[in-house]
């Protein structure tokens, strides 16, 4: 209740300032300073009582207790009156014992003289009047227990608990109830998010088992080997659920309506049948086809609904790869004929949804002779060229369909795109908190904006810093706190609700540049990467020096605000550019300026393995969804997936364009040129870990992760920017994911996506 009262006082003070009620504000501040209830803070009340006892202020002690009695205790029921009397008796005895222990017998005698009329008729005080005249009262059997430390602590704890319960049971005004309701709703939202994630996990398709591979475990502990993000219990549930789904007829259950479109399995929709396969094989292999990606564009099949009715192309010619109407009808005959009305309604709803979201198929390029023949039959010639098909599919080179195959359906639909334009210089960092409610963005001028976008876009706080800021990170518990790393060797802990700094930590004078911050998922600690200055004194306004500068990697305790340890960086101390924890904080992965990725065991606080990852600096590094691999982007322009169980083994590799990896260049009139090295995240994953968002010169690009070559399959371009995008983030806290792309002109775009069925 004390914290709620304090926040409410701040809200009232802010409101009075907003209304201009300065006189009322002055009276409020003066009354708060003289508040004897201490804002219903029990610890403050106990401290006040102890201060009166230590100063031997008997009159003040009696008056303060009488105030508490009139204000609080008199409102209690009669059955609690005896408890209040016992606490008052113990408080007076605590005063007497304290005066004797400190050698001030005059104060103890004065107490009995002043309280004689009140206490002489009470049986519990009858033997206490001789206490000041006993030579060694602490050795007297009747009084020895009261001189022990245990009795004093027991009394103070009992008084503290009594007041705490009393404040909790008091009727609260509407303002305090409002604060409690907000916290309750926040807790319910967090619980719903956890349940939603668990539900998604239970519906996840099985991943390819990498059995038969000889796993070379280096220094990884046992709990990391064969690690999966899902727990054993959840994996058992997933396995049992998948077994049931394979052995029974596909049906639409109630919980599937809450899943993203990419996770739903429509009833009665068979898997697309490859050439030479029977419908029965498609029904058995449904689970396998849903979890694999097409390796080549020519193997991409057309949607069933768009072509199953006629089995022909728009020009009257059969497609190169199609599902025959005979196969479709034979598959449908396998479905039970006595379907209940609810199942029939679900099928109707599914059919309507497919008609809404499925786009008309694109016809592959045809020869001029065929176009002329088709035009002669009274039909317009197709206008779709190979380039148009590639643009519509959202693919990079080689994305157009070959041999008459149609373009696959896009996994996302861009519903809307909004712009946040409160910054006036290039963005360095843009991060969403773990609850998906707030965004913190930092520009090169050191201005931080904390803002929300749901339900409306609104700035919550603006942070101005005298010293340059280089990094930021949201705390996990509580998520309202923000870690800010500067260029002068300090890290600030900022409360975005109270809009004030809580702590400022001095890291290291020899390594003043705080390049990266990462908060543990447990919320008890954070990792800080500090680097020395470059040769020019500041290496942030220009590209980094070819020779990596010295650096440190430190672990700080967020509760004690003290440094716990310094990690060993082998072969030599080097600046760490990026850091990331896994989902439970047991592992930490870092990317350094020497091109080395280091994996740390956070239970032993030591390096588990390290390997040379890139030719040049490592700009961004993240764990995969199953946390068995690590993705990295480096100065060499490569996007690489690494197996953490086999040191230095690549799962896949692909070269990205320079506008996705930096350094980022913004040119203007009269030879103006601005160069910015990467600071924020260069890649972000969706909630399922199947798609990745990267930077580009005109907006964010979304790729599908594949297991073959190429490693990335371009599916959607978000666009919307007129300057190079320098950092990205992907918020998946709600069903409609939100992609954030921040550019060098200070603009941040929020693209709301809707996941489609696969």
N, C-alpha and C positions, 0 to 999 in steps of 0.2 A: 504493500500500500504506500510505503514511503516513496518509492520510485515513481509511482503513479501521481502522487501529490506533487512531487518535484517537477515532473513533466507538465502537469496541468498548470502549475504556477508559471512556468515558462510560456505556455500558450496564452495565459491571461495577460502576462506582461507584454508579449508580442502584440496581442490585440489592442491593449491600451496605447502602445506606441503607434500602432497603425491608425487608431482613431484620434490620436493627439491628446489623450487625457493625461497630461503630464502631472497634474496635481494628484489625481487618483493614483498614478504610478508611484509618486513619492510616498504617499501614505501606505500603499501596498508594500513597498520596500522596507519602510520603517517598521511596519507591523510584522513582516516576515523576520526581520532581525530580532525583534523582541518576542517572537513566538515561543511560548513555553512548551508547546507540544512538539517542537523541533520538526515540524512537517511530518508528524507521525513516524519519525525515524526512531525505532526503539533503541538502537545503539547510541544515538545522541542523548536520549533521555537518561540512559544508564550512565553515560559519561558525565552528564550534569549532576546527577546524584553523587557520583564518586568525587567530583570536584568539590562539592559542598562538604562532603565528609573529610576530604584531605585538608581543606582550609579551616576546619573546625567551626564552620558557620552553622551553628545549631538553629538559629532563628530562620535563616534562609532555607535550611533543610525542611523545617516544619512547614514553612509557607509553601514551598514547592510541592510537598506531599499533599497539603490541604487543597492546593489548586488541582492536582491530579484527581483527588477524591471528588471535588465538586464537578469537575469537567468530565470525568470518565467513570470512576468507581460507583458514584451514586446512582448511575443509570442501570447498574446490574441488578439482577434478581437477588432476593434475600439469601438464597442458598450460597452465594459467593461472598457474602459479607465476612464470614469467618476467615476465608482465604485472604481477603484484603487486610484484616486485622493481623493475621499472622505475618504477612509481608511487612506491615508497618513495624511490628515488634522486632522482626529480624533486622530491619533497617536501623532502628535505634540501637540495638545490640551491636550491629556492625560499626556504628559510630563510636560507641563506648570502647569496644575492643580495639579499634584503630587508634584512638587517643592514648590508650594504655600502651599499646605496642610501640608507639612513637615517643613514649616517655613524657607525655603531657597529662599528668594526673590532675592538674587543675581543671582541665576541660571535662574530664570524666566526673569530678566532683560537682562542677557547675551544672552538668547535665542532670544529675540526681536532685540538685537543689531546685532547679527550674521545673522539673517534671515530677516532683514529689507528690503534689496534689493529684496529678493525673494517674500516676503509676502505683501509688501505695495501696490502692484497693484492688489491684490486679494480682492474681495468684502467681502468674508467670514471672513477675518482677519482685516477688517478696524476698528472695535470697540474693538479689543482685545489688542491693544497697550497700553490702559490705565489700563489694568488689574493689573499690578504690583503696581500701585499707588493708587488703591482703598483700603480704610482701612479694610473693611469687604466684600470682593468680594463674599463670600458664601451667603451673604444676599441680594446681588444685583439681581433684577429680571432677568436681562439679562444673568447672569453667574451662578445663583443658581442651575439650573438643571445639570450643568457640575460637580458640587461638590458632587452630590449624588452618592451613591454606585450603584444605578440602572443603571446610564449612563455608568459607568466604566465597569460593568459586560456585559451590552448590546454590548459595543464596542468590548470587548475581544471575546465574543461569535460570533459576526458577522465576525470578522477577522478569527477566528478558522474555521467557516463554509466555508468562502470563500476559504481559503487555502485547506481545505479538498476536496471540489468539484473540485478545480483546479488540485490537485494531482490525483484524480480519472479520470479526463478527459484527462490527459496527455497521449500521446502515450508511450507505455511501450516497453522495449527491449524484446527479445525472452526469456531471462532467467526469467524475472518477469512474463511473460505470461505463461511460463511453470509451475511456482508455482501456478498460478491462475487456470490453467487447472487441476492440480493434486487435488486441493481443490474442484473444480467443480465435477470431477469424483468421489471423495470420497462422496460428498453430494448426487450425483445421485445413487451411490451404496447403501447408507443408505436409501434413499427414496424407492429404489427397494426392499430392505429388508423389510421395513414396509409394502409395498403393498403386498409382497409375504406372509407375516405373516397374513395380513388381508384376503387374498385369501384362505389361509389354514383354517382360522377360519370359513369362509363362507362355506367351504366344509366339515367341521367336522361332523361326525355322532353324533346323539343325545345321550346324556348320560342318564343313568337310573335316573329317578326322585325319589327322596327319600321322596315322599309325604306320609303323614300319620304319620310320626315320630314326636314325641313331641320334639321340639328343645328347649333345656334349655340354654338360653343365659345368660351368667354371666355378665361380665363387657364389653363385646364387644360393640362398638358403632353401630349405626344403619346402617352406610354405609358398615359395615363388615358382618352383618347378611344376610344370603342367598347370599353371595357374589359369583360372577362368574367372571372369567377373561375377558369374552367378555362383551362388553357394551350392553345396551338395544337395540340400533339401530342395532348392529351386530346380536344380538339374533333374532330380528324380521326378518332380512334378511335370517338367517339360517333357521328359522321356515318356512318362505314362500317358500324357495328353496326346503326344504325337502318335503313340501306338494305337490309341483309340481312334484318332482321326484317320489313320490309314486303313484300319479294319472295318470302319463303318462308312455309311453313305455321308458325303459332305453335307453339312447342314449349318445354318446360321444361328449361332447361339446368342444369348442376350448380351454377353460381355463383349462380343465382337463389334457392337455398335459404338463402343467407346475407344476403339483402336484407330490409329492413323490409317489413311487410305492404303498406304503401302503395306500394312500388316493384315488387312482383312482378306478373307478367302471367300469369294462369292459362291453361293450355293448353285449347283448345277452347271458351273462353268468349267469344262474340262481343260486340262493343260493343252497348249498348242502342240499339235502332233507333227514331229519332224517327218521329212519324206521317208517312206519305207517303214513307218511305225504304225502299229495298229492302235485303235482306241483303247483297248484293254491295257496295252503297255503305257499309254499316256496316263490312264487312271492310276496305275501302280506307281509310275515315276513322277507323280505330281509333286511330291515333297522335294525331290531332288532338283527338278527343273525350277522350282520357286526360289531356290537358294543359290543357283549358279547364274553367271552372266554369259551372254552370247559372246563368243570369242571374235567372230567376224561379222561384218555387216551383212554379208550375203546369206548368213544363216538366220537373220532376223525374220520372224514370221508376222503376218498381218493379223490384226484383231479378228476374233471369231465372228463377232456380231456384224462387222462391216462387210464381210464377204461370204458368210456361210449361206445366206439366202439365195444368192444367184450363182456364186462360185466363179464370177467373171470379172474382168476389169471394166473400167468405164468405157473403154473403146471397143468392147465386145471380145477382147482377147483374154485368154486365161493367163493368170499370173504365173511367174516362174516357180513360186513356192506357195501352195495354198492348201487348205483343208477341204477335202471333197465333201459334197453334201451327203453322199452315201455314208461316209464315216460319221458325220455329225448325227445323222438320223439313227444309225446303229447305236451310237453312244447314248442317245436320249432314250432309246428303248430299254436300256439297262436300268433306268431310274424307276423307282416304285410308282405304280399307277395310282395307288390310294393315298395321295398326299393330303395332309390335313389343310384346312383353309389358311391357317397361319403361315405354313410353309409356302403355299401358293401366293399369298400376299407378299411374302419376302421376295419371291422370284419376280413378281411384277415390279416391286420397288427396285430390284436390282437391274431389271431391264430398262426402266426409266432412267436410272442413274447413268447406265452405260450410254444411252442415247444422248445424254447431256454432255458427258465428259469426253467421250471418244471423238476424236477429230476425224474428218474424212481422210481416207488413205491417200498417200501421194503416189502417183504413177511414175514409174521409172522412166528415164529418158528413152525416147523411141526415135526411129529413123525417119527422115523426111518422107520416104515412100509410105510408111505405115500411117504417118500423120495425114498425108494426102488422102489415103484410102479411107481413113476414118472420117475426114472432113466431107468426103464425097457421100458418106452415108447419112449426112444430115446432122452430125454431132460436132460441137466446137472442138478444135484441136487443143490438146492439153498445153497449158502454159507453164507447167512446172519443169524447170530445168534442173540439172544436177546441182548447181550452186544453190538454187532455191530449196531443194530437198535437204541439202546439208544445213542451210540456215534454219529451216523449220525444225529439224531434228536437234539443233543446238550442238552439233558435233564439230570437232576440229577436222584436220585432214583425214580423208578416208572414211568419213562418217556417212556418206550417201550410200543408199542401198544399191547393190549390184545385181545384175541378172534379173531385174524385175521384182526383187524383194522390196517390201514396203518398209518405211521408217517406223521404228518402234515408238510406242507411246511415251511421251515425256513423263518422268516420275513426279514432277512438280508443276503446279500452275501458279504463276505470279498473280496474286489477287490484287495487290496494291503496292504502291511505293511512296513513302513519305520522306520529307527532308527536314533535318534539324540543322539550322543555320546560325546558331548563336556564337560560334567560334569565328574569329577573324584572321586566323593563320592556320598553317598546316597542322593536321592532327598527328599525334605520335602514338597515342593509345586510345582504345575504345573498347570497354569491357562491360558485359552484363553481369549483375550479381547472380548468385546461385538460385535465388527465388524467381528470377526473371521479371522483377518489378522495376528495377532501377538500372540506369546506365551511367557510367562514369567515363568521361572523355577528356583527354589532356592534349593541348596544342603546344607548339614550340615556344610560345610566349609564356608558358608556365601557368596558363589559365585552365582550371578544371571546372567542368560543368557536370553536375549530378542531376539527371532528369529521368522522367518516366514517359512511357509511350502508350500505356494501357490504363484507362480507356482513351485518354487524350494525351498529346505530347505537351509536357509541362516541365519547366526548369524548377528543380527543388532547391538547389544550392549552387553558389558560385564561390570557388576557392581561388584567391589570389595569393601568390607566393613571391616574396622578395628574392629568394634564391631560386636558381633554375631547377625545374623538376624533370626527371628523366624516366620515371617508372611509376606505375600504380598497380594495385591489386586489391580486390574485394576480400574481406575476411569472411570466413565461413560461419562462424558462431561468435557473436551475432552478425548477420549479414548487412547490418546498417553501417558497419565500420569499414573504413577505407585506409589502406596503407599507401603512403606517398613517399617515394624515394627521390632524393634531391641530388644535385651535383656538388654539394659541399659536405658530404659525409653524414647526412642525417636522414632518418626515417620518421615520418609523423603518422600517428594513429588518429584519424579524423572521424568524428561522429557525424554522419550525414543528417540524422534526425535533429540533434541538438545544435548542429552547425557550429561546432567548436573543436579545437584540438584537445585530445585527451592526453597524449604523451608525445614527446619528441626524443628520439633515441639517437645518440651520437655513435656512429658506427666505427669509423677509422679515419684519421686525418691523412694518412699516407695513401689511402684508397678512397677518395671522396665521391667518386661517381657511382651511384647506385643504379646498376644497369637492369636488374631483374628482381622481382619479388614474387614469391609463391607461398600461399598460406596452406597449411596442412588441412585436409578434410576434417580432422578432429577438432580443429580450431584452437589447439593448445600451443602451437608454435608456427613460425614462418621462416622461410629461407631467404636470405638476402645475399645478392651478388654485388660486390664492391670492386671497383677497378681504379687504377691509378690514372693520373692525367697523361694525355699524350704529349708529344714533343712541343706542340703549339700551345699547351696549357688547357685546351678544350678540344676534344675530338668529336664533338657532337654536331658542329656546324658544317663539317666537311666529311668526306669519306674516311673511314678508319685507316690508320697507318698499316702498311704491309706487314710490319713486325708487331705481333700481338703484345699488348701491354700487360703488366702484372695485375693480378686480381686475387680476391679472396671469396670464399663461399662460407657464409656464417649461418648458424642456427640460433634463433632468438625465441625466448619464451614470451608469449603474449600476456600471460597472467602476471608474472614477476617483472616483466619488461627488462630482462637481463639476457646477456649472451650466454648460450649454453655451451657451444663448442664451435671450432673452426675445422671444416673438412680439409682433408689432405688432397691436393690437386697434383697428380703426377702426370708427366715427368717434371713439370715446373709450374709454379703459380701463374695462372693465366686468367684473363677476364672471362667470366661466364656471361654469355649473352642472353640465354633463355633457360627457363626451368619449368618443370611440370611434375606434379604428384600423380600417382595412380589413385583409384577411387577410394582406398582406405588409408592412404598415407604411408604404406609400408615401403614403397619404392619412390625414388626421386630420379628423374632423368634430366640431364643438363647438356646444353650445347655451348661450346666455347669458341673463342676467337682463334684457337689453333686448329680448328676443324675436327676436334675430338668430341665424341659423345661419351659421357660418363654416367653410369648407372649406380646409384647409391642404395644400400640397404639401410633403411631408416630405423630398424630395430637394433642394429649393431653400430650404426653411424659410421659406416666405412664403405669404401668403394667396392662394388661387387664385380664390375667389369668396365672396360673402356676400350674404344677402338677408333681408328681414323675413319671419319665418315665423309668428309668433303675436302676438296681442294680449295682452301680458303676458310672463311668463318662459317659457323653454323648460326643461322638466323632464327630458326624456329624449330621446335621439337615438341611432339605430342605423343601420348600413348594411344594405341588403337582401342577399339571398343572392347574387345576381349582381353586387352592388356597383355597379349603374348608377343606383340610387335610394337615397334616405335617408328613413327614417321618423322622425317626431318627435311628441311629446306635449307640449302647452303648458298654460299657466295658463288659457287660454280654453276648455279642455276638448276640443280638437280633436285628432284623430289624422290626420296628413297624410303623404302620400308625395310626395317631391320628386324631380325629375329632375336629377341633378348635371351633365348635359351641357347643360341649358338652364336658366340661372340663374333661380330664382324660379318655375319652372313646376311646377304641381301635377299629379301623376298621379292622385291620388284624395284625398278628404277625407271624414271622418265625425266627428260629434260624439259624444263618450263621456259617460257619466254622471259626476257629480262624484266618486263613490266610486272611480273608476278613475284620476282625475287629481289629486285632492287640492285644497286641504288636507284632511287626514283628521281626523275628529272622533270622539272616544270619550266618550260621556256615561255618567254613573253616578248613584248616589244623592246626595241632598242638593245637587243642582245641580252636581255634579262634572262638569267638562268639560276634556278634554285635546285640544289642537290640535297637529298635526304637519304640517310642510311636507314635500314629497317630497325625499328624499335619495338613495335607491337607485334601481335600475332599475324603471321602470314597465311595460316591455314586454320580452318575450324570445321568440325564434323557435325553431322546431324545427330539426332537422338539414337539412331540405329547404327551409326558408324559405317554406313554404306556409301555416303556421299561426302565430298569435301568441298569447301568454299575457299577460293584463292583470290588474289588480287589481279587487277589488269589495269590498262590505261583508261578504260571508260566505265568500269564498274566491276562487280564481283562475277566470278565464273564458278559454276558448280560442275564438278566432275563425279562420275560414278567410279568407285574403286573396283578394279577387275583383278582377277588372278592370273591373267595371261599378259600378252603384249598387244597394245600398249597398256601400261599400268593404270592410266587414267582415260576415261571415256567421257568426253565433254557432252553435257546434257542440257545446260541452260545458261544463258548470259543474262545477268540482271540489269546491266547498263545503268543509265541515269546520271553518270558523272562526266564532267568536263575536264577534270584533272586526274592524274594518276591516283589510284587507290593504294594506300600504304598500310592499312591494317583492316582485319575483318574479325567478325565474331558471329556465332550462330546460336540463337536462343531457342531452345526446344522445350521450354517449360509448359507450353500449351500445345494443343493439337496443330494449330496453324503456326508453323515455325516462322521466326523472324530473323532475317539475315541483315547484319549491320556491316556497311562498307563505308570507310572514312577516307577522305582524299586530301590532297595537298592544298586545296582551296578552302579548307575548313568546313566543307559540307559533309554531312553524315546522312546516308540513305538507309531507310528501314524498309526492306522488301518483305512483305507477308506472303508466305507460300502455303499452298495446299497440296498435301501429298496425294498422289493418285494411286490407283491399283496397279500392281505389277502384273 
